[in-house]
Amino acid sequence: MMRSFFDPALVDRLGVAFIREDKIDEALRRLIPNARITKGHYSYPARAELRDLVWNHMDQNHRPFIHRTYGDAMRMHIGEETAFSLTRFGNWPFVVPVFDGYYKDNGFYQVVCLFGLIVVVNFIEACSTERGTHMEIDWAIASHRLLRFLHPLLDRRLRRLNDVQNAEDEVMRNQRVALRASGYRFLTDQPDFVTSNAIGNNVVYPPVTGGHSLSVADLGEGEVRRVEVDRRAYLLRRSGEGIHVWPAICPHEGAVIEPRHVKGSSVKCPWHGLEFGMRPLRHGGAPVTVCGASLTLDGTTLQIRVGAP
């Protein structure tokens, strides 16, 4: 008879049930005849708030763009507390099933099965101490004992993978730190797998502080320039008598967008591959709202003011 190792408190709190962390080894040994289990641990210091570390893990859409180890993924399921994907690593011609579960506050199970022979259960937790925030990752590698010779190789691979991927994620985490310090908020401030993977404008810009003016008289034809005004950033390109405007802080989740990201009439976000079309401005023309502010062109001066409510 299959025994249940579920914590009923999780059903009351989250509406889902996960196996208890202290019962996983017992369940793996029952599941895999003559099982051998190898344990590992990894810690990575961070600067971001816990909610941004949690969001960073839940945001699966960034992985093919930020991480060199990911080729592509097919999302089979996403719920508020769970996600299941088929993931291709690099250019290897095989896919790996990956399950993610938000099984406790700031903590995840991530389960990977390799060729149906080896199971890796990761315990991923965003933690906060007097030293700051950090990611704590433990894992259990389980297989038949005849495959135990592969465990040291996988253990080293997991350590290297966590080194590389946490370092690559720092660009996103540190940008959230900088934006929050400037008064930004996000609709994903209470993240779950659904909101963290939905494509929408999740950035809440800080209020516009009065009016601001910026001369664009020296902006050359076709030149793209990144400018920062009132805790906002824009890309500007001269086009005849007018200018083209793009957000230089991605309205989706806050990525920094640079002139090199302009492709024709669009910019492409380096975090998630989203594309945004340009907004044209001409002298005397109607204002446009970009990054939560109203922009108008007065001759060769860009005016930035409070937008319509």
Salt bridges, closest charged atoms under 4 A:
GLU21 OE1 - LYS104 NZ 3.64
ASP22 OD2 - ARG20 NH2 2.96
ASP25 OD2 - LYS39 NZ 2.82
GLU26 OE2 - ARG3 NH1 3.29
GLU26 OE1 - LYS23 NZ 3.67
GLU49 OE1 - ARG51 NE 2.62
ASP52 OD1 - ARG176 NE 3.16
ASP52 OD2 - ARG180 NE 2.68
ASP59 OD2 - HIS62 ND1 3.31
ASP59 OD2 - HIS272 NE2 2.68
ASP100 OD1 - HIS57 NE2 2.82
ASP105 OD1 - ARG13 NH1 2.81
GLU125 OE1 - LYS104 NZ 3.25
GLU136 OE1 - HIS41 NE2 2.98
GLU136 OE2 - HIS134 ND1 2.63
ASP138 OD1 - HIS41 ND1 2.83
ASP155 OD2 - ARG159 NE 2.89
GLU168 OE1 - HIS67 ND1 2.78
GLU168 OE2 - ARG68 NE 2.73
ASP169 OD1 - HIS62 NE2 3.12
ASP169 OD1 - HIS67 NE2 3.14
ASP169 OD2 - ARG173 NH2 3.82
GLU170 OE1 - ARG173 NH1 3.47
ASP189 OD2 - ARG51 NH1 3.86
ASP189 OD1 - ARG180 NH2 2.62
ASP218 OD1 - ARG225 NH1 3.12
GLU223 OE2 - ARG225 NH2 3.27
GLU228 OE2 - ARG226 NH1 2.97
ASP230 OD1 - HIS212 NE2 3.66
ASP230 OD2 - ARG232 NH1 3.66
GLU253 OE1 - ARG176 NH1 2.64
ASP298 OD1 - HIS283 ND1 3.92
